[in-house]
């Protein structure tokens, strides 16, 4: 279903293509600024960010990451840290951010590992993130979340088609993937949380770049808990 991916890529407007070309570089830059703020390793920060991404919008994801990093800095136990996603995601992020677990050794999902590598090194052509939006573009349907689940076998097929399309276009696979992702969301009217409008620069329609000064951690479960 390479033709469906090509069709959606051709539907991308100038903004979709411009933002798709720099999406992962922007994610990478933001993770770098967060790593610098907390004096920690970039790979750990990216691992924490990816671990916290399920069931969370982008701003909530970054706020959750800051919340876990604040908790680690302040000596709080993991269970006392509040995030916008599932507790097991918080627990994994805590393990990655403290160095108790190595992300690529611990994480097994193809999409999760690809997203991690795309953010860690946006120039790497070997990994490409296939999520429900990309799978929907590949089959040419507007799927429910349940139907958009991608099996490992299908993941490899879609991944191969994305890489082939990228080769034809002379681009990095994650750049093509991000462009299709933005285009599909625009065409189908799928928007980020309206809260993004408070943080997005004028030249960043989808709010990929964020000003850390505007972001706040979630309040811990026990504000008076001792360090």
C-alpha positions, 0 to 999 in steps of 0.5 A: 500500500505504498501508493496510499503513503505516496498519496498522503505525502503528496497531500502535504502542504508546504507547512506539513513538509517544512515541519515534517523535515524538522520535527525530530530535530526539534524533539531532539533539541528540546530533549537536549535542553532538558538534559542540560537543565538537569545535568543528565545524559541525553539518552536517559532523557529521551528514554524517559520521554518515550516511556511517558508518551502513551495516553498523553498529549505532547505538552503533557508528555513533556510536563510528565518528563519534567515531573519525573526529573524534578522528583529524582532531583528532589529525592522523591520516591517514584510512587510520589511523582505525578504524571499525565499517563499510566503509573507503569509508564512513570515507573519505566521512565524513572528507571531509565532516567535514574540509569537503573535500566537501559532503554534499548536493552529493556524496551522491546516494542518496534514502535517504541524503539524506533521513536526513541532512536528517531528522537535520539538521532534524527539523522539515522536512516535505519529507524522509522516510527509506525504508529496508528496514524501512519498505519491508517495512512498506509491502509488508506482508512480512518481507523479506530485506535483498536483497529490501528494497532500494528502487529510486528509483521505489519510494522515491518511491511509499513516500515519497508514502504516508508523507507522505499518512499523516502529513497525515491524522494531522497529523504530520511525515512523519519522525515517522510513519516513525520510529514505524512503524520502532520498531513494526515492529522490536518486533512482529517481535522485531528488536532492537538490539545488546544492547550498547545496554542499557549506554547507554540511559536508563530512559525510552529503550527503543531507546537513541536518546539516548546519554551521550557520556561512556560512548562511546569511539573505536575504537583507530587502526590504528597506535597509534604513528602520528605526527600 
